[in-house]
Amino acid sequence: MISLLGNVCRAEDGAILLHAHASLGLPDFTLRGGHLFRAVIRPTCGLKLWRL
């Protein structure tokens, strides 16, 4: 993972919504980026969330 930016909010029905943009480095040293809909993290990923 090169970059992960976005926001987290709660919908009126209480569901948690995530809008994330990611840049990911691939094994062939190319880069892919765009909206992140689903991900599997192996083995770990450190994230810092700010509450505004």
Backbone as a ProteinNet text record, in pm:
[ID]
protein_1_A
[PRIMARY]
MISLLGNVCRAEDGAILLHAHASLGLPDFTLRGGHLFRAVIRPTCGLKLWRL
[TERTIARY]
85.4	0	90.5	70.9	146.8	71.5	-59.8	-141	-283.3	-346.9	-487.6	-549.1	-639.5	-703.7	-854.4	-927.6	-1072.2	-1139.4	-1264.6	-1337.1	-1428.5	-1463.9	-1553.7	-1667.1	-1790.4	-1904.2	-2011.1	-2112.1	-2223	-2348.1	-2417.1	-2541.1	-2655.5	-2767.5	-2883.8	-2931.6	-2912.9	-2956	-2851	-2740.3	-2636.4	-2523.4	-2536.1	-2430.4	-2306.1	-2190.4	-2064.7	-2030.5	-2002.2	-1970.2	-1824.8	-1755.6	-1617.1	-1605.8	-1542.4	-1511.1	-1359.5	-1293.4	-1147.5	-1088.5	-976.3	-895.4	-761.8	-714.2	-589.9	-495.3	-366.3	-260	-185	-176.5	-118.2	-4	108.9	222.4	207.5	228.2	214.6	351.6	355.2	482.6	572.1	512.9	593.8	638.1	625.2	667.8	583.2	463.1	369.5	279.3	198.9	111.7	-31	-124.1	-267.3	-332.5	-430.2	-497.3	-643	-720.3	-861.8	-940.9	-1073.2	-1158.7	-1129.9	-1125	-1103.3	-1239	-1283.1	-1411.4	-1394.7	-1284.6	-1261.2	-1111.3	-1060.8	-917.6	-890.9	-782.7	-730.4	-590.6	-565.4	-436.4	-356.4	-232.5	-145	-5.8	64.8	14	-46.2	0.8	-52.9	-62.3	-138.9	-151.4	-176.2	-91.5	-111.5	-186.7	-292.7	-373.3	-385.6	-392.6	-418.8	-545	-645.6	-771.8	-784.4	-826.1	-846.9	-996.7	-1038.3	-1177	-1179.3	-1253.9	-1262.1	-1389.5
-116	0	122.8	207.2	330.3	443.6	448.4	555.5	505.5	552.6	522.4	647.1	710.1	834.4	821.3	883.7	880	925.8	885.8	923.3	809.4	814.6	717.2	795.5	751.4	818.8	715.8	759.7	672.4	719.5	625	654.8	672.4	723	744.7	615.6	502.3	373.5	311.8	382.4	334.8	259.2	230.2	158.3	245.9	184.5	256.2	257.2	375.9	392.8	434.9	376.3	408.7	452.5	567.1	614.1	626.8	535	529.8	529.6	599.6	598.4	536.4	444.1	374.7	375.6	377.9	353.9	231.2	130.6	2.3	-34.7	-73.7	-122.1	-271	-312.6	-453	-520.6	-654.9	-726.4	-695.1	-653.5	-620	-473.3	-406.7	-268.5	-165	-203.6	-106.3	-57.9	42	104	103.1	71.9	79.3	169.9	247.3	336.4	355.7	399.1	426.6	403.3	388.6	362.2	223	214.4	85.9	35.5	-76.8	-135.1	-249.5	-323.4	-440.5	-467	-513.7	-541.2	-651.4	-721.9	-818.5	-770.5	-752.4	-702.1	-818.3	-836.6	-942.6	-887.8	-906.1	-956.2	-845.2	-719.9	-611	-483.5	-388.2	-255.6	-155.8	-57.4	46.3	163.7	204.2	317.6	418.6	545.1	651.4	723.4	726.9	793.6	918.2	1028	1153.2	1181	1228.7	1270.2	1422.7	1477.2	1622.8	1675.8
0	0	0	-96.9	-108.2	-37.9	-60.2	-2.6	17.8	125.9	151.8	213.2	140.4	185.3	171	259.8	247.8	374.8	391	511.9	555.2	683.3	744.4	808	786.6	849.1	881.9	953.8	991.4	917.3	853.1	781.4	881.3	833.9	920	985.7	916.2	973.1	1065.5	1088.8	1178.9	1111.7	982.9	911.1	898.8	902.8	885.2	736.9	683.3	542.3	527.6	432	403.5	258.4	235.4	100.7	96.8	26.1	29.5	-110.8	-125.1	-246.3	-208.1	-290.1	-258.7	-377.3	-347.1	-444.9	-395.9	-481.1	-441.2	-533.7	-476.4	-553.7	-578.8	-702.6	-740.6	-747.2	-745.2	-746.1	-867.1	-981	-1098.8	-1098.5	-982.3	-959.4	-1033.5	-1076.6	-1131.3	-1018.5	-1047.6	-947.8	-999	-910.9	-942.5	-839.9	-883.7	-790.1	-826.3	-727.8	-750.1	-623.1	-638.6	-523.9	-468.1	-337	-269.5	-221.2	-275.7	-237.4	-138.3	-151.6	-67.4	-64.6	49.4	59.7	161.8	140.6	236.9	272.4	402.1	449	505	456.4	506.8	524.8	630.6	757.5	842.4	828.5	909.9	828.5	882.1	821.1	934.2	945.8	1047.1	988.3	1053.6	1008	1119.1	1083	1180.3	1135.1	1221.7	1192.6	1276.9	1215.1	1287.2	1296.2	1409	1424.9	1421.8	1329.1	1313.5	1372.5
[MASK]
++++++++++++++++++++++++++++++++++++++++++++++++++++

